[in-house]
């Protein structure tokens, strides 16, 4: 067989991940904060992109030279009212002036004495107040930010350093105290060995221990503890409640975590009533005394979708305007720059690339909004019983059901539901919350949602009494009578996941609490 070179033309199909397609996929699974950071970077790199201000948001239709993403319209935003210039000319006379002219009454000169400038007791303070944004006499009319008047919060380190100045007179002790303060974590625990600290500072371990004993008396109570037991012991000592029985209880916290009250009674040498009082005293303590000085700002969750009741009895699903980016493509700027750079091919290529990227970004954002709204609408249609009656009527749902209903791939639905939140009349939920495993029915009917079954187990256990504590087998029998076919090991798994102790531990604890209450 002879070998020879030949030229053939063959046509084939293949899936190619272009950079634009990869960008669209990434935008789909981004959270609100991540999307805002990404768009800010794109606006910084692309001169044709700009953020839409609040004033321009309502008049975007009057700007044919700019292309809006369409997200505000998709969110259910209404159009601006029609021009009311035919009613009166706002540029010439106001309605009040026109009324005064018709009635021949000039109200501006009735109280002439009141128009005289008043003398301020503190002119410099008055000038400062009027210079603030939104204050009386300002021109912008915007409200001032109340955060500008809030006093700064002290950190844990600053609070402890203030106490060091009064507790130690010797400079060496203050140096040791400052070094130990720097070794504290956010919860107020000390993660430093006494010997290592002494060797690092060139002093004795006895001096470090002496300073540490004084530091453990600082406010907040429990700081500079090295273990949880020591933290609780410090707080009990400051309350004068650290007796031998309480010392034994604090030293055996692992038994308390296992709810082994029988062993604790033997170790502490107390009866059930005293043990219940000791446990109540332990619950009043703070296991992390330093967290009250945490300065990190808690970010509120901004829902991506808002669900409201419709007048016809259905549900109105809208995108949240606060979670939608507003980006515009400035076509005027592009046309102006193109006229000045016609002779430079490099500049023309750069502008063309910027325009292409800007148009693709706006289309991707619009497609992202439409996809989120489509998935959320299908979830609301599937979980109508949950919105009306609550968690007990949550239906089992998976990605395939939603994907088949909206004619999309399961991976697309998975990206949409990741880190996206829906605000409903029942509260704020992540979109993933509505996807639960199906548990079979004992009557060969529709399956039950795993989340609704967990809700039933939690409700039954919360309503049980000390004389009628339900075991896992009892819960299985009750659920089967309600039409839920579930195994005992599944009930035990759900119970442990909800941090609910076993029936033996619950019976022991409920009886102890009932006895302490005098029942």
C-alpha positions in Angstrom: 0.0 0.0 0.0 1.6 3.3 -1.1 1.6 6.3 1.1 0.8 9.6 -0.4 -0.3 13.1 0.7 -3.8 14.3 -0.1 -6.0 17.2 0.7 -9.6 16.6 1.9 -12.3 19.0 3.0 -14.4 17.8 6.0 -17.1 19.5 8.0 -17.7 18.8 11.7 -19.4 20.4 14.7 -17.8 21.0 18.1 -18.5 23.1 21.2 -16.0 25.8 21.7 -15.9 27.8 24.9 -15.3 31.4 23.7 -14.2 34.0 26.3 -17.6 35.7 25.9 -19.4 32.4 26.7 -17.2 31.8 29.7 -17.9 35.3 30.9 -21.7 34.8 30.6 -21.4 31.5 32.7 -19.4 33.3 35.3 -21.8 36.2 35.6 -24.7 33.7 36.0 -23.2 32.2 39.2 -21.9 35.4 40.7 -23.5 36.8 43.9 -24.7 40.4 44.1 -21.4 41.6 45.7 -19.2 39.7 43.3 -21.2 41.0 40.3 -20.8 44.6 41.6 -17.0 44.2 41.9 -16.7 42.6 38.5 -18.7 45.4 36.8 -16.7 48.1 38.7 -13.5 46.5 37.2 -15.0 46.5 33.7 -16.1 50.1 34.0 -12.6 51.0 35.1 -11.1 49.2 32.1 -13.6 50.1 29.4 -14.1 53.9 28.7 -17.4 53.3 27.0 -19.0 51.9 30.1 -20.4 54.0 32.9 -22.7 53.5 35.9 -26.2 54.8 35.6 -27.1 57.4 38.2 -30.4 57.4 40.0 -31.4 60.6 38.1 -30.7 58.9 34.8 -32.5 55.7 35.7 -35.9 57.2 35.2 -35.0 59.0 32.0 -33.0 56.3 30.2 -35.7 56.2 27.5 -34.9 59.8 26.6 -31.3 59.0 25.8 -31.3 57.1 22.4 -27.5 57.3 22.4 -27.2 55.0 25.3 -28.1 51.4 25.7 -29.4 50.2 29.0 -29.1 46.7 30.2 -32.9 46.3 30.5 -32.6 45.0 34.0 -34.8 47.6 35.6 -37.6 46.9 33.1 -37.2 43.2 33.8 -37.5 43.9 37.5 -41.0 45.3 37.0 -40.0 49.0 37.1 -42.6 51.3 35.8 -42.2 54.0 33.2 -41.8 57.6 34.0 -45.0 59.8 33.9 -45.8 61.8 30.9 -44.6 65.4 30.5 -46.9 67.7 32.4 -45.6 70.9 30.8 -49.1 71.7 29.4 -50.5 72.2 32.8 -48.1 75.0 33.8 -44.8 76.4 32.8 -42.5 75.5 35.7 -39.7 77.6 34.3 -41.6 80.9 34.6 -44.0 80.9 37.5 -44.7 78.4 40.3 -48.3 77.4 41.2 -48.0 79.5 44.4 -46.9 82.6 42.6 -49.7 82.1 40.0 -52.3 81.8 42.8 -51.0 84.9 44.4 -51.2 86.8 41.2 -54.8 85.7 40.5 -56.0 86.6 44.0 -54.0 89.8 44.2 -52.4 88.7 47.4 -48.7 88.7 47.9 -48.1 86.5 50.9 -44.3 87.1 50.8 -44.6 90.6 52.4 -47.2 89.9 55.1 -44.7 89.1 57.9 -41.7 91.2 57.0 -40.2 91.1 60.5 -39.8 87.3 60.3 -37.7 87.6 57.2 -34.9 89.5 59.1 -31.8 87.4 59.7 -31.6 86.1 63.3 -28.5 86.3 65.3 -27.0 83.0 66.1 -25.5 82.3 69.5 -22.6 80.3 67.9 -22.1 81.5 64.4 -19.2 79.2 63.7 -21.3 76.1 64.7 -24.2 77.4 62.6 -21.9 77.6 59.6 -20.7 74.1 60.2 -24.2 72.8 60.4 -25.3 74.5 57.3 -22.3 73.2 55.4 -23.2 69.6 56.1 -25.0 67.8 53.3 -28.7 67.9 53.7 -28.6 70.3 56.7 -30.8 73.4 56.8 -29.8 75.9 54.2 -27.9 73.5 52.0 -28.5 73.5 48.3 -28.2 69.8 47.5 -31.3 68.8 49.5 -29.9 65.3 50.3 -30.3 63.8 53.8 -27.2 63.6 55.9 -25.7 60.3 56.9 -26.3 59.4 60.5 -23.2 57.3 60.6 -21.2 60.6 60.6 -22.5 61.3 64.1 -22.0 57.9 65.6 -19.2 57.6 68.1 -16.4 55.2 67.2 -16.5 51.8 68.9 -13.6 50.7 71.0 -11.8 47.5 70.1 -10.9 44.8 72.7 -7.3 45.8 72.5 -8.0 49.5 73.2 -10.3 48.6 76.2 -7.6 46.4 77.7 -4.8 48.9 77.2 -6.8 51.5 79.1 -7.0 49.2 82.1 -3.3 48.4 81.9 -2.5 52.0 82.7 -4.3 51.7 86.0 -3.4 48.2 87.0 0.4 48.2 86.6 2.9 50.8 87.8 6.1 49.2 86.7 7.1 49.7 83.0 8.3 46.0 82.8 4.8 44.8 83.9 3.2 47.0 81.3 5.4 45.7 78.6 4.5 42.1 79.5 0.8 43.0 79.6 0.9 44.7 76.2 2.6 41.6 74.8 0.0 39.3 76.2 -2.8 41.5 74.9 -1.3 41.2 71.4 -1.6 37.4 71.7 -5.4 37.4 72.2 -7.7 36.2 69.5 -11.1 37.7 68.6 -12.9 35.7 71.3 -10.5 37.0 74.0 -8.6 33.7 74.5 -4.8 33.7 75.1 -2.8 31.5 72.7 0.7 31.9 74.2 2.7 29.8 76.6 4.0 31.4 79.7 7.5 30.0 79.3 7.8 31.0 75.6 6.6 34.5 76.5 9.1 34.8 79.3 11.9 33.6 77.1 10.9 36.1 74.3 10.8 39.0 76.7 13.9 38.1 78.7 12.0 37.7 82.0 11.0 35.0 84.4 7.9 32.8 84.1 6.8 33.9 87.5 6.6 37.5 86.4 4.5 36.6 83.4 2.2 34.4 85.5 1.8 37.3 88.0 0.9 39.7 85.3 -1.5 37.2 83.7 -3.4 36.7 87.0 -4.0 40.4 87.1 -5.1 40.5 83.5 -7.6 37.8 84.0 -9.5 40.2 86.3 -10.0 42.7 83.6 -13.2 43.6 81.9 -14.9 41.9 80.1 -14.9 38.9 82.5 -13.3 35.8 81.1 -10.5 37.4 78.9 -7.0 35.9 78.9 -8.4 32.4 79.4 -6.5 29.6 77.7 -9.4 27.1 77.6 -13.2 27.2 77.9 -13.1 25.7 81.4 -10.7 28.4 82.5 -12.9 31.1 80.9 -16.0 29.9 82.7 -14.0 29.5 86.0 -12.8 33.1 85.8 -16.3 34.5 85.4 -17.6 32.3 88.2 -14.7 33.5 90.5 -15.5 37.1 89.8 -19.2 36.4 90.7 -18.0 34.5 93.9 -19.8 31.4 92.6 -16.7 29.1 92.1 -17.4 26.6 94.9 -15.9 23.0 94.8 -19.1 21.6 93.2 -18.9 24.2 90.4 -15.2 23.6 89.9 -15.9 19.9 89.4 -18.7 20.8 86.8 -16.4 23.2 84.9 -13.6 20.6 84.9 -15.9 18.1 83.2 -17.5 20.0 80.4 -17.3 17.0 78.1 -19.9 15.2 80.3 -22.1 18.2 80.1 -21.8 18.2 76.3 -22.9 14.6 76.3 -25.8 15.4 78.8 -24.5 12.7 81.1 -26.2 14.2 84.2 -25.9 11.1 86.2 -22.1 11.1 86.1 -22.1 14.9 86.8 -24.2 14.4 90.0 -21.7 11.8 91.3 -18.7 13.9 90.4 -20.1 17.2 91.8 -21.7 15.5 94.8 -25.1 17.3 94.3 -28.7 16.2 93.7 -30.8 17.0 90.6 -32.1 20.3 92.0 -28.7 21.6 92.7 -27.4 20.4 89.3 -30.2 22.2 87.5 -29.3 25.4 89.4 -25.6 25.0 88.4 -26.5 24.5 84.8 -28.6 27.6 84.8 -25.6 29.5 86.2 -23.4 28.2 83.5 -25.9 29.3 80.8 -25.6 32.9 82.0 -21.8 33.0 81.3 -20.2 34.2 78.1 -18.0 31.6 76.5 -16.5 34.2 74.1 -16.1 37.4 76.0 -14.2 39.2 73.2 -16.8 38.9 70.5 -18.8 41.8 71.9 -16.0 44.1 70.8 -15.9 42.7 67.2 -15.7 45.6 64.8 -16.5 43.8 61.6 -19.6 45.1 59.9 -22.3 42.5 59.3 -23.4 42.6 55.7 -27.2 42.3 55.2 -28.4 39.9 52.6 -29.9 41.6 49.6 -32.6 39.3 48.0 -32.3 38.8 44.3 -35.9 38.0 43.8 -39.0 39.4 45.6 -42.3 37.4 45.7 -45.5 39.2 46.5 -49.2 38.3 46.5 -51.0 39.2 43.3 -54.5 40.7 43.3 -55.8 37.7 41.4 -54.7 35.3 44.2 -51.5 34.2 42.5 -47.9 35.4 43.1 -46.0 38.3 41.6 -42.3 37.4 41.0 -40.0 40.4 40.4 -36.3 41.0 40.4 -35.1 43.2 43.2 -34.0 46.6 41.7 -31.5 47.1 44.5 -29.6 43.9 43.4 -29.6 44.8 39.7 -26.5 46.6 38.2 -27.2 49.6 36.1 -24.6 49.9 33.3 -24.8 52.1 30.2 -22.9 52.2 27.0 -22.0 55.8 26.0 -22.5 55.9 22.2 -22.0 59.6 22.1 -18.5 59.3 23.5 -17.8 56.5 21.1 -18.9 58.5 18.1 -16.9 61.6 19.2 -13.7 59.7 19.8 -14.1 57.7 16.5 -14.1 61.0 14.6 -10.8 62.1 16.1 -9.1 58.7 15.6 -10.0 57.8 12.0 -6.4 58.0 10.9 -5.1 55.8 13.7 -5.8 52.1 13.1 -4.6 51.1 16.6 -7.0 53.4 18.3 -9.9 52.3 16.0 -9.2 48.7 16.9 -9.1 49.5 20.6 -12.4 51.4 20.4 -14.1 48.6 18.4 -13.0 46.0 21.0 -14.3 48.2 23.8 -17.6 48.6 22.1 -17.9 44.9 21.4 -17.1 44.0 25.0 -19.5 46.7 26.3 -22.4 45.4 24.2 -21.6 41.8 25.2 -21.6 42.7 28.9 -24.9 44.5 28.7 -26.5 41.5 26.8 -25.0 39.1 29.3 -26.4 41.0 32.2 -29.8 41.2 30.6 -29.7 37.4 29.9 -28.6 36.8 33.5 -31.6 38.7 34.8 -34.0 36.9 32.5 -32.6 33.5 33.5 -32.9 34.3 37.3 -36.4 35.5 36.9 -37.4 32.4 34.8 -35.9 30.0 37.4 -37.5 31.8 40.3 -40.9 31.9 38.7 -40.8 28.1 38.2 -39.7 27.6 41.8 -42.7 29.7 43.0 -45.0 27.7 40.7 -43.7 24.4 42.1 -43.7 25.5 45.8 -47.1 27.3 45.9 -48.2 25.2 48.8 -45.2 26.3 50.9 -45.9 30.0 50.3 -49.6 29.5 51.3 -49.4 27.0 54.1 -45.8 26.9 55.3 -42.9 24.4 55.6 -45.2 21.4 56.2 -46.4 21.7 52.5 -42.9 22.0 51.0 -42.8 19.7 47.9 -39.8 17.6 46.9 -38.0 19.3 44.1 -34.8 18.7 42.1 -32.9 20.5 39.4 -34.1 18.3 36.6 -37.8 19.2 37.2 -37.1 22.9 37.0 -34.7 22.5 34.0 -37.2 20.5 32.0 -39.9 23.0 32.8 -38.0 26.1 31.5 -36.1 24.2 28.8 -32.6 24.7 30.2 -29.8 22.5 31.3 -29.5 21.4 34.9 -26.0 23.0 35.3 -27.6 26.4 34.3 -30.3 26.0 37.0 -27.6 25.0 39.5 -25.6 28.1 38.8 -28.6 30.3 39.1 -29.7 28.9 42.5 -26.2 29.2 44.0 -25.9 32.1 46.5 -29.2 33.7 45.3 -31.9 34.6 47.8 -35.7 35.0 47.5 -37.8 37.3 49.7 -41.2 35.7 50.2 -44.1 36.4 52.6 -42.7 33.4 54.6 -39.3 35.0 55.0 -35.9 35.2 53.2 -34.7 31.9 51.8 -31.9 30.8 49.5 -33.0 29.3 46.2 -31.3 26.1 47.1 -33.6 25.7 50.1 -36.6 24.8 47.9 -34.7 21.8 46.4 -35.1 18.9 48.8 -34.9 15.1 48.6 -38.1 13.2 48.1 -39.2 10.7 50.8 -41.6 8.0 49.7 -45.3 7.9 50.7 -46.7 5.0 52.7 -49.9 5.2 50.7 -48.3 5.1 47.2 -49.0 8.8 46.7 -46.9 11.8 46.1 -43.5 11.9 47.9 -42.8 14.2 50.9 -40.0 16.8 51.1 -37.2 16.0 53.4 -37.3 19.5 54.8 -41.0 19.2 55.7 -40.3 15.8 57.4 -37.6 17.4 59.5 -40.1 20.2 60.4 -42.6 17.6 61.5 -40.0 15.8 63.7 -38.9 19.1 65.2 -42.5 20.0 66.0 -43.3 16.7 67.6 -40.3 16.8 69.8 -40.9 20.4 70.9 -44.5 19.4 72.0 -43.6 16.3 74.0 -43.8 16.2 77.8 -41.6 14.7 80.4 -43.9 11.7 80.8 -44.4 11.1 77.1 -41.0 11.5 75.4 -41.1 10.1 71.9 -38.4 7.6 70.8 -37.2 7.3 67.2 -39.5 4.3 66.7 -42.5 6.3 68.0 -41.7 9.1 65.6 -41.5 6.5 62.7 -44.9 5.1 63.6 -46.5 8.6 63.8 -45.0 9.6 60.5 -46.2 6.4 58.8 -49.7 7.1 60.1 -49.4 10.5 58.4 -48.4 8.8 55.1 -44.6 9.2 55.3 -42.6 6.0 54.7 -39.3 6.6 56.6 -36.8 4.4 58.3 -35.7 4.7 61.9 -32.1 5.4 61.0 -33.3 8.3 58.8 -35.2 9.8 61.7 -32.1 9.4 63.9 -29.9 11.1 61.2 -32.3 14.0 60.9 -32.6 14.4 64.7 -28.8 14.5 65.1 -28.5 17.0 62.2 -30.9 19.3 64.1 -28.8 18.9 67.3 -31.6 17.2 69.2 -30.5 14.7 71.8 -31.9 11.1 72.1 -35.1 10.3 73.9 -33.2 9.0 77.0 -31.3 12.3 77.3 -34.4 14.4 76.7 -36.4 12.4 79.3 -33.7 12.9 81.9 -33.4 16.6 81.2 -37.2 17.3 81.1 -37.7 15.4 84.4 -34.9 17.4 86.1 -36.4 20.6 84.9 -39.9 19.6 85.9 -38.6 18.6 89.4 -36.8 21.9 89.8 -39.9 23.8 88.8 -41.9 22.0 91.5 -44.2 19.9 89.3 
